[in-house]
Amino acid sequence: MEFTELADYPISAGTITEWIPSVGPHASTPETAGWQDDPRPTSHVHEAHLRRTLANPTAGRESWLGTAFECPGPLDKKAFRAAVLAWIDRHEGMRTNASIDPDSGVLTRVTAPVGATDIWVIEQDTTTRSDEVFEHLQHLFDEYTSPLAWPSYAFVTLEPTSGSVADRPSDHPQDTFTVFFAADHSIIDGLSVVLIAHELTMLYEEARTGEPAGLFGTRSYLDFGVAERAAIAGVGRDHVAVAEWRRFFDHCGGTFPPFPGDIGDPRGRVAPQGGLSAWILDSREADAFSIACRKLGQGFFAGLMAAMALAALQSSGSTRFATVTPVHTRYDPSWAASLGWFVGVSPLAFDVDESDTFGDVISRAQSEVARVKDVARIPLDVVMDRLAIQSDPEFVVSFMDVRFAPHADRWPSINARALRSRKYDHDVYVWLNRTPQGLNIAVRFPSTEQASSAVHTFVGALRSVLNTVSATGTATTVRPSSDGAVVTGG
């Protein structure tokens, strides 16, 4: 699934309907009406996000994730409303609100039981301009996804006007509507996003036709927060994960490592970041690259990290590749279909030079991946507290293999895409997603000519390395030549 900003999604003119959750006396029974006090704590990453946003409320406008996808039309509003309510009842994290008292700093939570939620349905006037639809969606999601208020998410349906989808292929269903969803990062992560299209579509079809949705069972993200805090109670400065981060920071000068390329000085810029999204391997090439990695006895992720290290060497001369990588914390299979922020972070660093073959580098990368694989079990904010370090990641590389997500093969036909909010930081984030269609790369970076040039040069080098390895197999040497081209040989 491609991962872009809302501005890059094809939006037609049409009629917008907003579907906004509410909790109150409309509940199905008096016993379920209203919010109920809930003593369960948040996960560590959720609490840290709340405290950061409380200190800088506008930051909450920059932290939503979402999705967009098409459903067969025409829109059945009664069925869609039933589907959204069933989805909210399915995921407890969608009907809970954690807040921090700004004076005392005390964190509290209230949760609404199953059946206590209703939906405000707000139909806007039909518009003939797609840019007006985009502006409406952008404003709505920025306003409704603050982690400091409930709901921190919203659904929108868009019924296109006649003729506004004339550029669709002839084999594409003409009678469809588009579903947009956005939620603050505190209650969903990247894997959550790729599950939503399938879940809501199946619940919609169940409400419309009576055919059971047949979805997997879920566990509550609130219970994950309880389990996480119990598991890491007592973590001190001598914990192996804290010690590993200490070594990482010591080698990086006491802070997070930067992007391996000169993206310039931030100079107090407060402008939206730029971004790019590209398919850098098709499905056949991705399979070939995977086979090359396996023949060397290593994994696909290690191969990607090795390729990125070689790309960094080629594009910037950097002989040490260092980054931080998000790692999912769904350690028990029972969390597989749950929605929440199930993410930890691991440090990753290894050396590379011009004499290395791809086999040399991937072996080094795999060793590093294996060595730090359990570090992400300790939340980064806990580590930073123990080390008394105040710093934010500057270069992050995320990888997800979502080929086997439910209905992943249907994503192109329903225009399904993962979405992210605008961002204003001076950093570089890279997302690599392996799907049935191949390997997609998405990057956000400072919107300056210097940063854009550095990032595009790096991505071009990465594409060259990946293509070379996938085309020539495991015996290939990949190194930069004097003119910057990739040289291959046995």
N, C-alpha and C positions, 0 to 999 in steps of 0.2 A: 504494500500500500504506500503510495506516494505521500510525503509529509511536507506540507507547504503552509503558507499563510492563507488566510481567507481571500486576500486580494488575487491570488493565483488560481482560485477555483472558478470554473465557468458558471457564472450566475446569469440567469435570464430575468427579464421583466416579468411581472405577474403579481399575484396576491399573496401577501405574507400573513400567516396566522401564528401568533405567539402562544405557547403552551407553558404557563408559569405555575409551578406547584405552590400550594398553600396548605396550611394546617389550621384547623379550627372546628367549630361546632357542627360543620357539615359531615363529620365522620359517620361511619356506618352504624356505630353504637355509642351510647354515652360513655361507656368504659374506655373507648379508644380515642375520644375527642381530646385534642390539645396535646401540648408538649408534656413530657414526663421527665423529672430529674434522672440523670444517668451518671453513676459514679465512675464509669470506665474512663480511663485516661486516653489521650490521643497517642498515636505513634510519635516517636521522637521527631521524625522529619515534619510531621504535621504541626507539632507544637512550635518547632523552630520557625516554620513558615508563618505561623500566626504571629509570633513575636516580631519577626522582621517586618511583616506587613503593618502591624500596629505602630511600629516606630516610623514607618514610611508608608502611609495608607495608599498613595498613588501606585506603589509597586504591585498592589493587588490587581491592577488593571493589566499587568504584563505577565500574568502567570496562568493563563487558561490554556487548556488543550481541548480539542474537539474533533468532530468528524462531520462529513457530509456524504450523503448517498441518495440514490433514487429508489422509489417504490412504484409499483404499477398503479396507475390512476384509474379513475378519478379518486381524489382523496375522500375516504369515508371518515368523517370527523368523529362520529360516535365510536367507531372501531379504533381510531388512532388514540382518542382519549383513554379508552379502556386499556390499550397497549401501554401507554405511558404510565398509567396508574399501576398496572401489573408489574412493570419494570421497576418502579419506585418501591413497591412492596417487596420485590425480589432482592433488592440491595439496601441493607440497613444504612449504609453510608450515605444514601441519598435522602434520608429522612432523619438526620441528626445534625446538631449544630454545636460546635465547640467554640467557646469564646473566652477571652482573657480580660479581666477587669483592669482598665488602664491605670487605676490608682494602686490597687493591691498587688497586681500581677498574678492573681490567682486564676487558674484555668478551670472552667466548669463546662458541663455538657448537658444538653437536653435532647431527648430522642422521641420521635413520634412512632407509635406502634403501627403494625400492619392495619390498613383500613382507615387510617386517620388523615390521609392526604387527599386533597382535591386538586383540580386543575382550573386555573383561570384561563379561559380561551379568549384571546383578543385578536380579532380579524382587522387588519389594516386595509385602507383603501387600495384598490388595484393601481399599480404604477406601470407606465409604459417605458420606464427607463431602468436599465439594469444597474446603472451606477447608483441610483437612489436605493435600490434594494440592498446593494453592497453596504452603503453608508448606514442604512438602518440596522443591518445585521451586525456590523462592526461596533456601532454604538451600543446596541442592546447587549452584546456579549461582554464588552468592556465594563458595562454598568452592573450586569447581573451575576458576575462571576467573582466578586470579592470574597475572600475567605473570611471576612469579618462579619458577614451577614448570611442569612438563609432566605431563599435558596441561593446557593453559589453556583447554580447551573440553570440552563434553560434550553427548551426545544423550540424550533421554528420550522414550519412547513412553508414551502413556496410552490404555489400552483402557477405554472407559466401561462402567460397569455398566448393566444393563438398567433403563430408566426414567429414567436420569440425563440423557438428552438429549431428553426428551419435549417440550421447548419448541421444538424445531426445526420449520421450515416443512415442510409435507407433501411438498414436492418435493425436500427435502434428503435425500441418502442417509443412512439410519439406521445402516447398518453401516459405520462408519469408525473409525479410530484417529487420534489427534493426535500429531504429532511436535513436540517442543520442542528447540531448539538454542540454546546460548549460548557465546560465546567472548570472551576479552579483546580489547579494541580494538586491541592491538598487532598482531594477526594478521588482523583483518578491518575493513572500513569499511562505510559505508551501502550502497554498491552491491553489495559482497560479500553482504550480508544478503539482498538481493532476488533473488540468483541461486540461493540454497541450496535453496529449495523445489522449483524446477524440476529442478535437478541431482539431488537425492536421490530425487525421485519417479521420474525417468527411469531412474536406476540401480537402483532398487527394482523397477521394472517389468521391466527387463532381467534381473535376477536371478530374478524370479518367472516370467516368460514366455519368456525367451530372445530377445525383440525388442530389437535394438540400441538403446542409449540415444541415439545420434546427437548427442552433445554437442560443442560447439566445443572446439578445442584450447586449451591454456593454457600460459603461461610461469610460471616460478617467481618469487615475490615476493623470494626471496633474491637472484636475479640483478638484480632491480630495485634493491635496496639497493647492490649493487656499481656499477651504472651511475649511480645518483644521486650517489654519493660522487665518482666520477670526473668527472662533469659539473660539479660545483660546487667542485672543489678550487681553493683559492686565492682564494675569495671574501673580500674585505676590506671595510672601512668605506666605501670609495669605490664599491662596486658599486651599480648603478642601483637594484636592489631594496632594498638597505640604505638608500640615500638616500631612497627613497620612504617606507619605514617611518619614517625619522627625521622627515620632514616631517609625517607623520601623527601621530606622538607629540608633536611640538612643538605642533601645533594642538590636541591633546587634553590638554595640560597634563602631558606626560611619562608618560602611562599610557594604558591602553585606555579607550575611551569607554564610558560606562554606558548602560543601557537608557534610552530616552527617556520616562521617567516615574519618579516617586518610589517606589522599592520599599523605602525605609527603610534603617536602619542594620543591618549584620549582627549587632553586639553579641555576637559569639562564639557565635552559634547553631550547634548541631550537630544539626539535625533534617532528616529527609528533605524534599526539595523537593516542591512540589505540581506539578500538570501539567494540561494540557487537550489534547484532540484534537477537531478538528471538520472537516467537509467544508464549506469556505467557497465553493466553486464546484462545480457539477456539470459533467459533461463538455460539455454545450452551452454553459454560461456560460464555461467555460475556453476553449473554442474562440472564442467571441465576443470575449473579452478579448484573446486572441492576435491575432485579426484587427484589432482596434483598434490594438494595438501595431504591427503590420506596416504598417498604413495610414499610420502616422506615421514609418515607415522604421526602426523600432526592434525589439528582441527582447523575448521574453516575460520573461526574467529582469530586464532593465532596467525593464520595466513593473511587475514586482513590487516592485522597489526604489523606484520612483517612488511606487507606491501606499503603501508602508510609510512613506516620507517624509511624504506627505500625511496619513497616519493619525497619525504622530507629531506633526505640526503641530496637527491637530485635537484630539488627546487630551491633549497636554501643552504645546502652544505652542512646541515646539522648532523653530527655523528652520534648523537644520543637522542633517542625518541622517548619523550616523556609526556604522559597525559593522565587524565583520570577517566575511569569508565564506569558508568552506571551498571549495576548488577541487580537482577530481580531477587527479591527475598521471599518468593512463593516456594519455600523449601518443602512444604507439604503439598502433595497433589490435591488436597481438599481445597486449596486456595486458587486452583487453576482458573476457575470461571468467576472469581470474585473481583469486584471493582474496588480500587483503592490505590494508594501510593506505596506499592510494594517495591521500593527501590533503595538499595544501598549504593555505596561508591567505593571503588578500589583504585589504588595508585598503580601505575604501570610504567616501567622505565627499563630500557635496555640499550646497549650500544650497537652501532652499525658502522662499517666503513666500506670504502670502495672495492676492497678485495673480497668482500663477502658474496657468496652465492645466495640465492633465495633460500636454499636448504639450510645454510648457516643461520640466516636471520630468523626463519620460521622456527627453528629449533630453540633459538634464544628467546623468541617471543613466547613459545609454548611453555618453556620453563618458568618464565616470569608470570604468565597467566596462572599456572598451577600453583606457584608459590604464594600468590596473593589472593587466591580464590575465596578464602574464608574471611578476608579482611572486611568485606562489605557487610558482614553480619553485625558489626558494631557501627551504629549510625555515625555519619561524619560529624554531626554537630556535637556528639558526645566526645569524639576524638579531639575536635578542636577545643572543646572546653578543657579536657585533660591536659592538652599541650599549651593552653593559654595563647592560642594563635587566632588572630582575626584576619581572615583573608578569604577571598572567593575564587573558585575555579576560573581559570582563564582559557583553558583549552580542554574540551570534553569530547570524548568519542563514545557514542552509544551504538550498540548493535542489537538487533532483534531478528530472529529467524521466525517469521510468521507464516511460512508456507502451509502449515497444518492448522492454522486458525480456521474455525468454522466458516465455510463458504468463501475461503480466500480466493478460490478460482473464479468467483463471480465478481470480484471487485471491479475489474475493468468494465464489465457490462452494465454495472449500476453506478458507474462514476464515483465509486467510494474512495474517499481520501481522508487521511488524518490531517488535522489542522492545528496550528499553534498561534498564539497571540503575537502581537508586535513586541519588540524588545528594544531597549535603549542602552544596553551595556556595551563596554569595550572588551568583548571577548569573542571567542569562536567556538561554536557548538557544531558538531558533526553527527548526523544520524545516518546509519547504514542499516537498511532493512532488506532482508532477503525474502522475497515473495515468490509465488508460482510464476511470476512474470520475469524474474531476474533479481538483480541487485540495484537498489535505488540509493542514491546519496542525496541528502539534504544538508545544507550548511547555512547558518546565519552568522553574520559578521558585521563589523562597523561599516556604515554606509559612506566610506571614503574611497577615493580613487586608489590610494595606496593599499588599503586593506583588501579591496576588491581584486586588485591585481595579484596580490600575494596569495589569496585564497584560490583564485582561478588557476594560477600557475601550479599550485599544489595539487588541486583536483585533476588538472591535466596530466601531471606526472603520475598520480595514483592510477588514473585510467590506463596509462601506458604500461605500468607495471602489471596491473591485473590482466590486461589483454595479452601481454607477453607470456605470462605464466599460464594462462588458460589455453593459449594457442600452442605452446611449445613443450609443456609438460614439466616434469620434475627435474630434469637435468639442466635446466636453463640457469645461466648466470645473468643476473640483472644488476647493472651498474651504470652510473652516469658516465658518458664519454666527455671529451673535452668541449664538444659543442652543445652539451646538454641533452643529447638524445640518449635513449635507452639502448645499450648494447647487449646482445644476447649471444650465448655460446655454450658449448657443452662443458 
